[in-house]
């Protein structure tokens, strides 16, 4: 895999591209703070097109350089072009639910850019609103999208986008784009590096360490360690057994609630339960990550670097 990014163009960076050079040739031709513009050639079909990855900034004024960059890139193009990413703004009032309605001042730049470049939304399934505020007064917006130019449509290239519910680790919907008639693969929830839940197990350790055991210091230590071992096994079975299944069930329950709220924002019962569902899904996702991290680490220590099917521990 080969990476591409705009980390040198803006503090912290916002866009990271990873591609498989065995499948496509990808050449970043223009890198700016809000757009990375690339030419792509599929190695099997030899079909070529342009793709631009966007991450819009947070104000109307700061986003103007993104629209100007897209106009600069798109106006001389006479090839299929796809633009995708987080634009950080909606294109019409119907793309925002609840909260303060967007003004024409906020919508105008996006609408003018699409009109000037002949951009159209790709066929989309899944969540219509791709971001929500994750607060007591939720707001839904369509901030993430996939746009195609007229040359893409005239070439007859297939393109669909699918957005899943945000899940527990992000307020944006994870999206996947399928082109050239390839069906979209199933999405996985975002993963994150999170510390282990040591605080949950401390009461168990303290309780076993306070046991009243008589005998020599060595004997008391051995008895407490044996008792602690049994308690830790019971704790592990209670909280971490079948962790992948439980993590998936919790995440699906959260996604179902988020999907329901998207269509029924006035459902107070589901809205009130969202916080607990998120906490449970986050905890189990964290526990699952920690479990597989440790499993991969043990496997790596046993097998060294000759383990291409395992996680690499850095």
Order of alpha helices (4+ residues) and beta strands (2+ residues): beta-beta-beta-beta-beta-alpha-beta-beta-alpha-beta-beta-beta-beta-beta-alpha-beta-beta-alpha-alpha-alpha-alpha
